[in-house]
Amino acid sequence: MSRVGGIGRLDPVADRYRSGYTYDANGNIQTVIRHDADGHPYDAITGASL
């Protein structure tokens, strides 16, 4: 059985397609980290790159 999305989803790959963002006090994106289908980080953008 598998469910798609949401809290409690049953997926053997913990970080599949996960994205993480940090913001400054004004709401501007400071860092971005994205993961692929296997849960491995494939993209990381920080500060001046944005």
C-alpha positions in Angstrom: 0.0 0.0 0.0 1.3 3.5 -0.8 -0.1 6.9 -0.4 1.0 10.0 -2.2 1.9 13.2 -0.4 1.1 14.5 3.0 2.2 13.6 6.5 2.5 10.0 7.1 3.1 8.9 3.5 4.5 5.5 3.1 7.6 5.8 0.9 10.8 3.7 1.2 12.9 6.7 0.1 12.7 9.2 2.9 13.8 12.4 1.0 12.3 11.6 -2.4 11.9 15.0 -4.3 12.2 16.9 -1.0 13.0 20.6 -1.2 14.3 22.8 1.5 14.4 26.6 1.7 15.7 29.2 4.2 14.5 32.8 4.2 15.8 36.1 5.5 13.7 38.5 7.7 12.3 40.1 4.6 11.1 36.8 3.1 13.8 36.5 0.5 15.1 33.0 -0.3 18.6 32.5 1.1 19.3 28.8 0.4 17.7 26.1 -1.7 18.4 22.3 -1.4 16.5 19.9 -3.7 16.6 16.1 -3.8 16.1 13.6 -6.7 14.0 10.5 -6.9 16.6 8.5 -4.9 16.7 11.1 -2.1 20.1 12.4 -3.0 20.7 16.2 -3.0 21.2 17.3 -6.6 20.9 21.0 -6.4 22.1 23.5 -3.7 21.9 27.3 -4.3 23.0 29.8 -1.7 23.1 33.6 -1.3 24.6 35.4 -4.3 23.5 32.6 -6.7 19.9 33.6 -6.2 
